[in-house]
Amino acid sequence: MKRVAFAFLAAMLAANAQAGDPAKGKEKAAQVCAACHGPDGNKPSAPDQPVLAGQYEDYLVRALSDYKNGRRTNPIMKGFAGQLSKQDIEDIAAWFSSQKQTSLHDQR
């Protein structure tokens, strides 16, 4: 029983150690994402670009990882995601998921 509890605790600590840092994500997003998605992910520069603010963190991690490894195809996103480390992806996802999504009415 102690081994199971220890393994569970170790897994939880490892998961927390890998969690994204929103402050670092904000800094990286300003360099990589803001031009197309806005500084907080609420102002896409084109109608076909998604609002990232308020998205689920795990969804953003998966989407960026899929662009990086080619499971999702978009030449622009492949180029941007391709330069990100796993930690960068986690941090960016933490930043955008922590932002409040504004309504479309508020964006006008």
C-alpha positions as CSV (number, residue, x, y, z in Angstrom):
1,M,0.0,0.0,0.0
2,K,2.8,2.4,0.8
3,R,4.4,1.8,-2.6
4,V,1.1,2.7,-4.3
5,A,0.7,5.9,-2.3
6,F,4.3,6.8,-3.0
7,A,3.9,6.2,-6.7
8,F,0.8,8.3,-6.7
9,L,2.5,11.1,-4.9
10,A,5.5,11.0,-7.2
11,A,3.2,11.1,-10.2
12,M,1.3,14.1,-8.8
13,L,4.6,16.0,-8.1
14,A,5.9,15.2,-11.6
15,A,2.6,16.5,-13.1
16,N,2.8,19.7,-11.1
17,A,6.5,20.1,-12.1
18,Q,5.6,20.0,-15.8
19,A,2.7,22.4,-15.5
20,G,3.0,25.6,-17.5
21,D,4.0,28.9,-16.0
22,P,1.6,31.6,-17.2
23,A,4.1,34.5,-16.6
24,K,6.7,32.8,-18.9
25,G,3.9,31.9,-21.3
26,K,2.8,35.6,-21.5
27,E,6.4,36.5,-22.4
28,K,6.7,33.8,-25.1
29,A,3.2,34.5,-26.5
30,A,4.2,38.2,-26.9
31,Q,7.1,37.0,-29.1
32,V,5.3,34.2,-31.1
33,C,1.5,34.4,-30.9
34,A,0.4,38.0,-30.3
35,A,0.7,39.3,-33.9
36,C,-2.1,36.9,-35.0
37,H,-4.1,36.2,-31.9
38,G,-3.7,39.4,-29.8
39,P,-1.6,39.8,-26.7
40,D,-4.2,38.0,-24.5
41,G,-5.6,35.7,-27.2
42,N,-8.8,37.7,-27.6
43,K,-8.1,39.6,-30.9
44,P,-7.4,37.4,-33.9
45,S,-6.1,39.4,-36.8
46,A,-8.3,37.4,-39.3
47,P,-11.7,35.6,-39.0
48,D,-10.2,32.2,-39.6
49,Q,-7.9,32.5,-36.6
50,P,-9.2,31.3,-33.3
51,V,-9.6,33.2,-30.0
52,L,-7.2,31.5,-27.6
53,A,-8.2,33.2,-24.4
54,G,-10.1,30.9,-22.0
55,Q,-9.4,27.7,-24.0
56,Y,-8.7,24.6,-22.0
57,E,-5.0,24.3,-21.2
58,D,-4.8,20.6,-22.3
59,Y,-6.5,21.4,-25.6
60,L,-3.9,24.2,-26.3
61,V,-1.0,21.9,-25.4
62,R,-2.4,19.2,-27.7
63,A,-3.1,21.6,-30.6
64,L,0.4,23.3,-30.4
65,S,2.1,19.8,-30.1
66,D,0.1,18.6,-33.1
67,Y,1.2,21.6,-35.2
68,K,4.7,21.0,-34.1
69,N,4.8,17.3,-35.0
70,G,2.7,17.6,-38.2
71,R,-0.5,15.9,-37.0
72,R,-2.2,19.2,-37.7
73,T,-1.4,20.9,-40.9
74,N,-1.0,24.7,-41.3
75,P,2.2,26.0,-42.7
76,I,2.1,29.2,-40.5
77,M,1.4,27.4,-37.3
78,K,3.9,24.6,-38.1
79,G,6.6,27.3,-38.4
80,F,5.7,29.0,-35.1
81,A,5.0,25.8,-33.2
82,G,8.1,24.1,-34.6
83,Q,10.3,26.6,-32.7
84,L,8.7,25.9,-29.3
85,S,10.0,23.6,-26.7
86,K,7.7,21.4,-24.7
87,Q,8.0,23.8,-21.8
88,D,7.2,26.7,-24.1
89,I,4.0,25.0,-25.2
90,E,3.0,24.3,-21.6
91,D,3.7,27.9,-20.6
92,I,1.8,29.4,-23.6
93,A,-1.1,27.1,-22.9
94,A,-1.1,28.1,-19.2
95,W,-1.1,31.8,-20.2
96,F,-3.9,31.7,-22.7
97,S,-6.1,29.4,-20.6
98,S,-5.8,31.8,-17.7
99,Q,-7.1,34.7,-19.8
100,K,-10.8,35.7,-19.7
101,Q,-12.4,35.4,-23.1
102,T,-14.2,38.6,-24.0
103,S,-17.4,38.5,-25.9
104,L,-17.4,39.3,-29.6
105,H,-19.5,42.4,-28.7
106,D,-16.7,43.6,-26.4
107,Q,-14.1,43.3,-29.2
108,R,-15.7,45.8,-31.5
